[in-house]
Amino acid sequence: MTNNMKHIQFNNVSYEQWKEEAIKALKGKPFETLFTPTTDGITLEPLYTQQTVIEKLGDQLEKQISTIRSLKATKDFSSAQQIFGETAEQFFKNIEDSLERGNQILTIDSRVLFDWDETNISRLASILENNPFKLVLQDKNDVILTVFEQIEPSSRKQVSGYILSKEPIKIDNYPNVRTISANTLPYHYEGANVVQELALSLALAAKFANNENNFAEFVNKFYVNFAVDTQFFSEIAKLRAFKILWKAFTKAYNAESNIAVPIVAETSLRSFSKLDEYVNLLRAGNEALSALIGGADVFTVHPHDVLVKPTDKSIRIARNVILVLKEESHAASVLDPSGGSYFIECLTAEYVEKAWSLFLEIEDAGGIDAYEESGKLQRILEEVTTARLKSIEARKHSLIGTNIYANPEDDFNVETNPLFVDVKRLSTPFEELRLLYKNLQPKISILTYGKLKNFKPRADFVSGYFATAGIVANQSGEIDSIADLLNWINKTDSQYIVFVATDEDTKTILPSILENKRKELIIDVAGRFKEEEKEWVEKGLNGFVFAGQNLVEKLNAIAERLKGEQQ
């Protein structure tokens, strides 16, 4: 009998039916555990349905989708790869190579290792005259700005690009160079969440628009600059939400029609790590795809080793991330690929609502400068940063290769690329732990009791725990008697051990271990034993190793004890 998939129909299932089955699958855990709170102040639901969208948006759904689709500034997702080079000759050679191999927009940070002398400025002028660019400046006095004086007046109308700086830049007779940017990167690296980035982008736009005499002229010079992080769906919704917020913003200035502005973006270095740096490739690919789906116009993929020193190979791979995504996914050929997704549409709407509310709060406070001077901006950013770091350090949020699935033998370069030395990264505490334990060179062991099948899950957890600090802990293997345990303890040259057994065995055996251990030996136990904690600590137990605790604080505390013993 032929099975014709075209004629197979599935029964409609209500949310309540799905919820009932989900509760069964949870086996006693509360249904609420399926809801996920985020650092954006939004709770993600386990299931989004058509009814969810109707309840959230109603007849606003079509308006939301049409607004997003009408405000795409370009028809492309342009590659804007950064140019590197230690010498002027290498730098300009890399520009040529970049253009030949598919780069569409030249990203040039003015901070280079060579001088922007008259010769190099002249060479750059001839290149920018014929190729789109993104210039990253330090201030309005940046010497690289003299490049615009070198371009012939008759050619200036054909020059196109973006100038990224803290304050708007004034250059005359360059109608296709956007010089006013709502650059949210500094706030992103101070810890800003999606809602805050969106609100701050509007607050910057308001500040700059109010300083211009003509709103239409302002819009023609304006663009927004975002960093795209690893939260895939959130970042898609962020870029979509900006377009809706932007339309509301322009209405306040009596704009009569939809005015699209370019969304320029790049991979976030906040989640990049020097540890297992090839995982940065996965992060970059994830971020680039979310930016493509979200509707960014221009995008930069940072090489996976950019935190130290990018190579020709890593630069080529980074450039190809965008080229492959465009060619293989065909998402660039689709207007608003995520449009109509119940989840994305609800998330977009929530970001719009919360970001607009925060934007109005900033404006009521007197604008972004007054809001920052009052200390309110720093306070809300610190709150998010603290919450995010605690989540990372407790391994509730994963940084693969850094705080989970870490390779203890992985080495890394302690030097940081000067261009990104001020970026506040989530992996920094773990990189510092690696250096700390590398200098200490402690002898650490895992003491296991019972059969392998009984202690292996906990032993693997403890092993992975110390791997984040670059430690390969010695394991005792199966020991099935207290006498053998005590004999092992007396013979070991370890300075610190973690005792691993089942809860029942731990409660039975640990008191004997504590009574018979040598005084200077530091012992922790795997697991959380709240009822026995006080008694065991009084008898000489150092503490506990368990899931959910702040790993960085724990390992730093252990290091301090080890230092004391070594001295």
C-alpha positions in Angstrom: 0.0 0.0 0.0 1.4 3.4 -1.0 1.7 5.9 1.8 0.8 9.3 0.3 2.1 11.9 2.8 0.1 14.6 1.0 -3.2 13.1 2.2 -2.2 12.5 5.8 -3.8 14.8 8.3 -3.0 15.3 11.9 -5.7 16.1 14.6 -5.7 19.6 16.0 -4.4 19.6 19.6 -5.4 22.3 22.0 -3.0 24.1 24.4 -4.7 22.4 27.3 -4.2 19.0 25.8 -0.5 19.8 25.1 -0.2 21.1 28.7 -1.6 17.9 30.1 0.9 15.7 28.2 3.7 18.1 29.2 2.9 17.7 32.9 2.9 14.0 32.5 6.4 14.1 30.9 7.7 16.3 33.7 7.1 13.5 36.2 6.2 15.6 39.2 8.1 18.8 38.4 5.9 21.9 38.3 4.7 23.0 34.8 6.1 26.5 35.6 9.6 25.1 35.2 9.0 25.2 31.5 8.8 29.0 31.5 12.2 30.7 31.1 12.8 34.2 32.5 15.4 36.2 30.6 17.7 39.1 31.5 15.4 41.3 29.3 12.7 41.1 31.9 10.6 38.8 29.6 9.5 35.2 30.4 9.6 32.8 27.5 6.7 30.4 27.3 7.2 26.7 26.4 4.7 26.9 23.6 3.4 29.7 21.3 0.2 29.1 19.4 -2.0 31.1 17.0 -4.2 31.9 20.0 -1.2 33.3 21.9 -0.5 35.7 19.0 -4.1 36.7 18.8 -4.2 37.4 22.5 -1.0 39.3 22.4 -1.4 41.3 19.2 -4.9 41.0 17.9 -5.4 43.1 14.8 -2.0 44.7 15.3 -0.2 41.6 13.9 -0.7 42.5 10.3 0.5 46.1 11.0 3.6 44.8 12.8 4.5 42.5 9.9 3.8 45.1 7.2 5.9 47.7 9.1 8.9 45.4 9.4 8.7 44.4 5.7 8.4 48.0 4.5 11.3 49.3 6.5 14.2 47.2 5.1 16.6 49.8 4.0 18.4 47.7 1.4 17.7 44.5 -0.5 21.0 42.9 0.6 22.8 41.5 3.6 26.2 43.1 2.8 29.5 41.7 4.1 31.5 44.4 5.9 34.6 42.6 7.0 37.2 44.4 9.0 40.6 45.0 7.5 43.7 44.1 9.5 47.4 44.6 8.9 50.5 45.3 10.9 52.1 47.5 8.2 50.7 49.8 5.6 51.7 47.5 2.8 50.1 44.5 4.4 47.0 46.5 5.2 46.4 47.8 1.7 47.2 44.3 0.3 44.5 42.9 2.6 42.0 45.4 1.3 42.6 44.2 -2.3 42.4 40.6 -1.2 39.2 41.2 0.8 37.5 42.9 -2.2 38.6 40.2 -4.6 37.2 37.4 -2.3 33.7 38.8 -1.9 33.8 41.5 0.8 31.4 44.2 -0.1 32.0 46.9 2.5 35.4 47.8 3.9 35.4 48.1 7.7 38.4 50.1 8.8 39.2 51.0 12.4 41.4 54.1 12.4 43.6 52.5 15.2 46.3 50.9 13.2 50.0 50.0 13.9 51.2 52.3 11.2 50.9 56.1 10.7 48.1 57.6 8.6 50.6 59.8 6.8 49.9 61.7 3.6 50.9 58.8 1.4 48.6 56.3 3.2 45.7 58.7 3.3 46.1 59.3 -0.4 46.1 55.6 -1.1 43.0 55.1 1.1 41.2 58.0 -0.7 41.6 56.3 -4.0 40.1 53.1 -2.5 37.1 54.7 -0.7 36.3 56.7 -3.8 35.2 53.4 -5.5 34.3 51.1 -2.7 31.7 51.3 0.1 33.1 51.5 3.6 32.5 51.6 7.4 35.0 53.8 9.2 35.4 53.4 12.9 36.7 56.7 14.5 37.9 57.7 17.9 36.6 61.3 17.7 35.9 64.2 15.4 39.7 65.0 15.2 40.7 61.6 14.0 43.4 62.0 11.4 41.8 59.5 9.1 39.0 62.0 8.4 41.4 63.9 6.2 40.8 61.2 3.6 37.7 63.0 2.5 39.7 66.1 1.7 41.8 64.0 -0.7 38.8 62.9 -2.9 38.1 65.0 -5.9 34.9 67.2 -5.5 33.5 65.8 -8.7 33.7 62.2 -7.3 32.2 62.8 -3.9 28.6 62.1 -4.8 29.5 58.5 -5.7 31.2 57.8 -2.4 29.1 55.7 -0.1 29.7 54.4 3.4 29.2 54.8 7.2 31.2 56.6 9.8 31.0 55.2 13.2 31.8 57.6 16.0 30.5 58.7 19.4 29.3 62.1 18.1 28.1 63.0 14.5 30.8 63.9 12.0 30.4 66.8 9.6 31.7 66.3 6.1 30.4 68.4 3.2 29.2 67.2 -0.2 29.1 63.5 0.6 25.3 62.8 0.3 25.8 59.0 0.4 28.0 58.8 3.5 26.0 58.4 6.7 27.7 60.2 9.5 25.2 60.0 12.4 25.0 56.7 14.2 23.0 55.4 17.1 25.9 53.2 18.2 24.7 50.8 20.9 28.0 48.8 21.1 29.4 50.7 24.2 26.1 49.9 26.1 26.1 46.3 24.8 29.6 45.8 26.2 28.6 47.4 29.5 26.0 44.6 29.8 22.8 46.1 28.2 20.1 43.6 27.4 17.9 43.7 24.3 15.3 46.1 25.7 17.9 48.5 26.9 19.8 48.5 23.6 16.6 49.2 21.7 15.6 52.0 24.0 19.1 53.5 24.0 19.2 53.5 20.2 16.0 55.6 20.1 17.4 57.9 22.9 20.5 58.5 20.8 18.4 59.1 17.7 16.4 61.7 19.7 19.5 63.4 20.9 21.0 63.8 17.4 17.7 64.6 15.7 17.0 67.4 18.2 20.4 68.9 17.3 19.6 69.0 13.6 17.6 71.7 12.0 15.9 69.5 9.4 14.6 66.0 10.3 14.7 64.8 6.7 18.3 65.7 6.4 19.0 64.0 9.8 17.4 60.7 8.6 19.4 60.7 5.4 22.6 60.8 7.5 21.4 58.4 10.2 21.9 54.7 10.9 21.8 52.3 13.9 24.7 50.1 14.9 24.0 46.9 16.9 26.1 44.0 18.3 24.3 40.7 17.7 24.7 38.2 20.6 24.2 34.4 20.8 20.5 34.4 21.9 19.3 33.4 18.4 15.6 34.2 18.5 16.0 37.2 20.8 18.4 38.8 18.4 16.1 38.2 15.4 13.3 39.8 17.4 15.6 42.7 18.4 16.3 43.8 14.9 12.6 43.4 13.9 11.5 45.4 16.9 13.8 48.3 16.0 11.9 48.8 12.8 8.6 49.1 14.6 10.1 51.4 17.2 11.7 53.5 14.5 8.4 54.0 12.7 6.8 55.2 16.0 9.8 57.5 16.5 9.5 59.1 13.1 5.8 59.7 13.6 6.7 61.8 16.6 8.6 64.1 14.1 5.6 64.2 11.8 7.2 62.0 9.1 4.5 61.4 6.5 5.7 58.0 5.2 7.8 55.1 6.1 11.5 56.0 6.3 13.8 53.1 6.4 17.3 53.5 7.9 20.1 51.0 7.6 20.7 48.5 10.4 24.5 48.0 10.6 25.5 45.1 12.9 28.4 42.8 13.9 29.0 39.7 15.9 29.2 40.4 19.6 32.5 39.8 21.4 30.7 39.6 24.7 30.3 35.8 24.4 33.7 35.3 22.6 36.3 33.4 24.6 40.0 32.8 24.4 39.4 29.3 25.6 38.6 26.7 22.9 38.5 29.7 20.5 37.1 27.6 17.6 33.7 27.6 19.4 33.7 31.3 18.5 33.2 30.1 15.0 29.9 28.6 16.0 28.9 31.7 18.0 29.7 33.9 15.0 27.8 31.7 12.6 24.8 31.7 14.9 24.9 35.5 15.3 25.3 36.1 11.6 22.3 33.9 10.7 20.1 35.6 13.3 21.1 39.0 11.9 20.3 37.8 8.4 16.9 36.6 9.4 16.3 39.6 11.5 16.8 42.0 8.6 20.2 43.6 9.1 21.5 45.4 6.1 25.3 45.4 6.8 27.1 42.8 8.9 30.6 42.2 10.2 31.7 38.8 11.3 34.7 39.0 13.7 37.3 36.2 13.2 37.3 33.5 15.9 40.7 34.5 17.1 40.2 38.3 16.9 40.6 38.7 20.7 44.3 37.9 20.3 45.5 38.2 16.7 43.5 37.2 13.6 45.3 35.3 10.9 44.8 35.2 7.1 43.0 31.9 7.6 40.6 33.1 10.3 39.9 36.3 8.4 39.0 34.3 5.3 36.8 31.9 7.4 35.0 34.9 8.9 34.3 36.5 5.5 33.0 33.2 4.2 30.5 32.9 7.0 28.4 35.6 5.4 29.0 34.4 1.8 28.0 30.8 2.7 24.9 31.9 4.6 23.7 34.0 1.7 24.4 31.3 -0.9 23.2 28.3 1.0 20.3 29.5 3.1 18.8 31.9 0.5 17.4 33.8 3.5 18.7 37.1 1.9 16.2 36.5 -0.9 13.3 36.4 1.5 11.7 39.5 2.9 11.3 39.0 6.7 12.0 35.2 6.8 10.7 34.9 10.4 7.5 36.8 9.8 4.4 35.1 11.0 6.3 32.9 13.5 4.1 32.8 16.6 7.1 32.9 18.9 9.1 35.6 17.0 6.0 37.9 16.6 5.1 37.7 20.3 8.7 38.3 21.3 9.0 41.2 18.9 5.9 42.8 20.3 7.1 42.4 23.9 10.4 44.0 23.0 8.6 46.9 21.3 6.4 47.5 24.3 9.2 47.4 27.0 11.7 49.3 24.9 9.3 52.1 24.1 8.5 52.4 27.8 12.1 52.7 28.8 12.8 55.2 26.0 10.0 57.4 27.3 11.5 57.1 30.8 14.8 58.3 29.4 13.2 61.2 27.6 11.2 62.2 30.7 14.5 62.3 32.6 15.8 64.9 30.2 17.3 62.7 27.5 20.2 60.2 27.3 22.9 62.6 28.6 20.8 63.6 31.7 19.9 59.9 32.2 23.5 58.9 32.1 24.7 61.8 34.3 22.1 60.9 37.0 23.6 57.4 37.4 20.4 55.6 36.4 21.9 54.2 33.2 24.9 52.8 34.9 22.7 51.3 37.6 20.4 49.4 35.2 23.3 48.2 33.2 25.2 46.9 36.2 22.1 45.1 37.4 21.8 43.2 34.1 25.6 42.5 34.0 25.6 41.1 37.6 22.6 38.8 36.8 24.2 37.6 33.6 27.6 36.9 35.2 26.0 35.1 38.1 24.2 32.9 35.6 27.4 32.2 33.7 29.4 31.5 36.9 26.7 29.1 38.2 26.6 27.4 34.8 22.9 28.1 34.4 23.9 29.7 31.1 26.4 27.8 29.0 29.6 29.1 27.4 30.7 25.9 25.6 34.4 25.2 26.0 34.6 27.7 28.8 32.3 27.1 31.7 31.0 23.7 30.4 32.7 21.0 28.3 36.0 22.8 29.0 39.2 21.2 27.7 41.6 21.4 30.7 44.6 21.1 28.5 43.6 24.0 26.3 46.1 26.8 26.5 45.5 30.4 25.5 47.3 33.7 24.8 47.0 36.1 27.7 47.6 39.1 25.4 44.5 40.9 24.1 44.1 42.6 20.8 44.3 46.4 21.6 41.2 47.1 19.6 39.1 45.0 21.9 40.9 45.2 25.2 38.0 47.2 26.8 35.3 44.7 25.8 33.7 43.2 28.9 33.4 39.5 28.1 31.6 36.8 30.0 34.5 34.4 29.8 37.0 36.7 31.5 36.5 35.2 35.0 37.2 31.7 33.7 40.3 32.9 31.8 41.5 34.4 35.0 40.9 31.1 36.8 43.0 29.3 34.3 45.9 31.7 34.9 45.5 31.4 38.7 45.6 27.6 38.7 48.3 27.5 36.2 50.5 29.4 38.5 49.5 27.4 41.6 50.0 24.0 40.0 48.0 22.3 42.8 47.7 18.5 43.2 43.9 17.8 43.1 42.2 14.4 43.3 38.7 12.9 43.2 38.3 10.2 45.8 35.5 7.8 44.8 33.8 5.2 46.8 31.6 2.2 45.6 30.9 0.9 42.2 31.6 2.9 39.1 28.0 3.0 38.0 27.0 4.6 41.3 29.6 7.4 41.5 30.4 8.1 37.8 27.8 10.8 37.2 29.1 12.8 40.2 32.7 12.1 39.4 32.2 13.3 35.8 30.5 16.5 37.2 33.4 17.2 39.5 36.0 16.4 36.8 34.2 18.9 34.5 34.0 21.4 37.3 37.8 21.5 37.7 38.4 21.4 33.9 37.1 24.9 33.7 40.1 26.0 35.7 42.5 23.9 33.5 42.8 21.1 36.1 43.0 17.4 35.2 42.0 15.9 38.6 43.5 12.5 39.5 40.8 9.9 40.2 41.2 7.1 42.8 39.0 4.7 40.9 36.7 2.2 42.7 37.3 1.8 46.4 34.9 -0.4 48.4 36.0 -0.3 52.0 36.6 2.4 54.6 40.0 0.9 55.4 41.1 1.3 51.8 39.8 4.9 51.7 41.8 5.8 54.7 44.9 4.1 53.3 44.5 6.0 50.1 44.2 9.3 52.0 47.3 8.6 54.0 49.4 7.8 51.0 48.2 10.5 48.6 50.3 13.6 48.0 47.2 15.6 46.9 46.7 18.9 48.6 43.0 18.9 47.9 40.4 16.2 47.3 36.7 15.9 46.6 35.0 12.9 48.1 32.4 11.4 45.7 29.9 8.7 46.6 26.1 8.3 46.8 24.3 10.4 49.3 23.8 7.4 51.6 27.4 6.3 51.5 28.6 9.9 51.9 26.6 10.3 55.1 28.0 7.0 56.5 31.6 7.3 55.5 32.6 11.0 55.5 32.7 11.4 59.4 35.4 8.7 59.5 37.4 10.4 56.7 37.3 13.7 58.5 38.5 12.1 61.8 41.4 10.4 60.2 42.7 12.8 57.6 45.9 14.7 58.0 45.3 18.3 59.2 46.6 20.1 56.1 44.6 18.1 53.6 41.7 20.1 52.2 38.5 18.0 51.6 35.3 18.9 49.9 32.3 16.6 49.3 30.3 16.3 46.1 26.7 17.1 46.7 24.6 19.4 48.8 24.0 18.2 52.3 22.3 21.1 54.1 21.3 19.1 57.3 24.9 17.8 57.8 26.7 20.9 56.7 27.3 22.5 60.1 28.5 19.3 61.8 30.8 18.3 59.0 32.4 21.7 58.7 33.1 21.8 62.4 34.9 18.4 62.0 37.2 19.8 59.3 35.3 19.7 56.0 36.2 22.5 53.7 32.8 22.6 51.9 30.8 21.2 49.0 30.9 21.0 45.3 27.4 20.9 43.7 25.4 22.0 40.7 24.1 25.5 40.8 26.7 27.0 43.0 28.9 29.9 41.8 31.8 28.0 40.3 34.1 31.0 40.0 33.6 32.0 43.7 34.1 28.4 44.8 37.3 27.8 42.8 38.7 31.2 43.9 38.1 30.2 47.5 39.8 26.9 47.0 42.8 28.6 45.4 43.1 30.9 48.4 43.2 27.9 50.7 45.8 26.2 48.5 47.9 29.3 48.6 47.8 29.3 52.3 48.8 25.7 52.5 51.7 26.2 50.0 53.1 29.0 52.0 
